[in-house]
Amino acid sequence: MSPLVKLVLIIAVVVAVWYVVRAVRANGMPGLSSHVTFMPVDELPEHARQAIDVELAQDRLIPAIKLYREATGAGLKESKTAVETYRWKHGGTTA
């Protein structure tokens, strides 16, 4: 194979990888059918927020995160971030 063909193939691979990385960063993983929206705990329905407040008042972070996940369908990382941010905003600790 000539050096010119090799160079063109390398450039094509680099461009393809760049395109895929850019698309994933902009839109998430292509082909995933379920899109979860992130919602602050303050915007949850009253009953869900109260249940999370009860768990946080007892210093039970994991059950509070589970309640948030049930209410929103969010992933673990987003749920943990939302609940910890809510706890911090209302005078709790983040540790």
Buried (B, 14 or more C-beta within 10 A) or exposed (E): EEEEEEEEEEEEEEEEEEEEEEEEEEEEEEEEEEEBEEBEBEEBEEEBBEBBBEBBEEEBBEBBBBBBBEBBBBEEEBBBBBBBBBBEEEEBEEE
